[in-house]
Amino acid sequence: MQGPAHAVACSAPDHEAAAPAVPVLGLIVDLVKVVCGLSISTCDEAPRAFTMATRGPYQTLDLATKVKILKGVEQGGTAKQDIAQKYGIKPNTLSNILKNKRSVLDALENDQFKMSRKRMRTGAPPEVEQVLLI
């Protein structure tokens, strides 16, 4: 088995081009490339530069906008993707709003928060929050 694999490894077209410092290592690299179809980098190759995707600014919607989105989805007739594009949000954000639908509507019904608020966080004692809202 060593004979044919060795012959294939030695006849690889890039064997002479790579020319690693240790000839045995070059044969092993070539053998793995041929037999397994893998790409193995050697020390002679230049490192590749990676670029990261840029992220846009975070967008937080207020409760009034979330209620409008929920009403638009409930009415139907418009695809969720179109609603997401209309409000400039990603479909994942729309899914999160729909997932938390009950808490948004409860806040609306109980007048627990102002509609301009972007977060529905309460303080430790709820009585203090109620006094501050009045």
C-alpha positions as CSV (number, residue, x, y, z in Angstrom):
1,M,0.0,0.0,0.0
2,Q,2.9,2.4,0.6
3,G,4.1,2.0,-3.0
4,P,1.1,3.4,-4.9
5,A,0.3,6.1,-2.3
6,H,3.9,7.1,-2.2
7,A,4.0,7.3,-6.0
8,V,0.8,9.4,-6.1
9,A,2.1,11.7,-3.4
10,C,5.4,12.2,-5.2
11,S,3.8,12.9,-8.5
12,A,1.5,15.6,-7.1
13,P,1.9,18.8,-9.1
14,D,2.5,21.1,-6.2
15,H,5.0,18.9,-4.4
16,E,7.9,20.8,-5.8
17,A,6.3,24.2,-5.3
18,A,5.6,23.7,-1.6
19,A,9.1,22.3,-0.8
20,P,8.8,22.2,3.0
21,A,12.0,22.2,5.1
22,V,11.5,18.5,6.0
23,P,11.0,16.3,2.9
24,V,9.1,13.6,4.9
25,L,6.6,16.2,6.1
26,G,6.0,17.3,2.5
27,L,5.2,13.7,1.6
28,I,2.8,13.3,4.5
29,V,1.0,16.6,3.6
30,D,0.8,15.5,-0.1
31,L,-0.5,12.1,0.9
32,V,-3.2,13.6,3.1
33,K,-4.2,16.0,0.3
34,V,-4.5,13.2,-2.2
35,V,-6.1,10.5,-0.1
36,C,-8.5,12.6,2.1
37,G,-9.1,15.5,-0.2
38,L,-8.2,17.9,2.7
39,S,-6.5,21.2,2.4
40,I,-3.6,21.5,4.8
41,S,-1.5,24.7,5.0
42,T,2.2,24.5,5.5
43,C,4.4,27.1,7.1
44,D,5.4,28.4,3.7
45,E,1.9,29.8,2.9
46,A,1.0,33.4,3.8
47,P,-1.7,33.8,6.5
48,R,-5.1,34.8,5.2
49,A,-6.7,38.1,6.4
50,F,-10.1,37.7,7.8
51,T,-12.7,40.4,7.7
52,M,-15.6,40.6,10.2
53,A,-19.0,41.7,9.3
54,T,-20.0,45.1,10.5
55,R,-23.0,45.5,12.6
56,G,-25.4,48.5,12.3
57,P,-26.6,50.5,15.3
58,Y,-28.9,48.8,17.7
59,Q,-32.5,49.8,17.4
60,T,-34.9,49.6,20.4
61,L,-38.6,50.0,19.8
62,D,-40.9,51.7,22.2
63,L,-44.1,50.0,23.5
64,A,-46.4,52.0,21.2
65,T,-44.5,50.7,18.1
66,K,-44.6,47.1,19.5
67,V,-48.4,47.4,19.9
68,K,-48.7,48.7,16.3
69,I,-46.6,45.7,15.1
70,L,-48.8,43.3,17.1
71,K,-52.0,44.8,15.7
72,G,-50.6,44.6,12.1
73,V,-49.7,40.9,12.5
74,E,-53.1,40.1,14.1
75,Q,-55.0,41.8,11.2
76,G,-53.3,39.6,8.7
77,G,-53.1,40.3,5.0
78,T,-49.5,41.3,5.3
79,A,-46.5,39.0,5.5
80,K,-44.4,39.2,8.6
81,Q,-41.4,39.9,6.5
82,D,-43.1,42.9,5.0
83,I,-44.0,44.2,8.5
84,A,-40.4,43.8,9.7
85,Q,-39.2,45.8,6.7
86,K,-41.8,48.5,7.3
87,Y,-40.5,49.1,10.8
88,G,-36.9,48.6,9.9
89,I,-36.3,45.5,12.1
90,K,-35.1,42.0,11.4
91,P,-37.4,39.0,11.3
92,N,-35.8,37.7,14.5
93,T,-36.7,40.8,16.3
94,L,-40.3,40.5,15.1
95,S,-40.4,36.9,16.3
96,N,-39.2,38.1,19.8
97,I,-41.9,40.7,19.9
98,L,-44.5,38.1,19.0
99,K,-43.1,35.7,21.6
100,N,-43.4,38.4,24.3
101,K,-46.9,39.5,23.0
102,R,-48.6,38.8,26.3
103,S,-46.3,40.9,28.4
104,V,-46.6,43.9,26.0
105,L,-50.4,43.7,25.9
106,D,-50.5,43.3,29.7
107,A,-48.4,46.5,30.1
108,L,-50.8,48.3,27.7
109,E,-54.0,47.1,29.5
110,N,-52.7,47.8,33.1
111,D,-51.2,51.2,32.2
112,Q,-48.1,49.8,33.9
113,F,-45.7,51.7,31.7
114,K,-45.7,54.8,29.6
115,M,-46.0,53.9,25.9
116,S,-42.8,55.8,25.1
117,R,-40.8,53.5,27.3
118,K,-38.4,51.1,25.5
119,R,-37.9,48.7,28.4
120,M,-40.4,47.0,30.6
121,R,-38.3,46.8,33.8
122,T,-39.7,47.4,37.2
123,G,-37.9,48.3,40.4
124,A,-37.5,46.0,43.3
125,P,-40.6,47.2,45.3
126,P,-43.6,47.5,42.9
127,E,-45.4,49.9,45.3
128,V,-42.7,52.5,44.7
129,E,-43.1,52.2,40.9
130,Q,-46.9,52.7,41.2
131,V,-46.3,55.9,43.3
132,L,-43.8,57.2,40.8
133,L,-46.1,56.7,37.9
134,I,-48.9,58.8,39.5
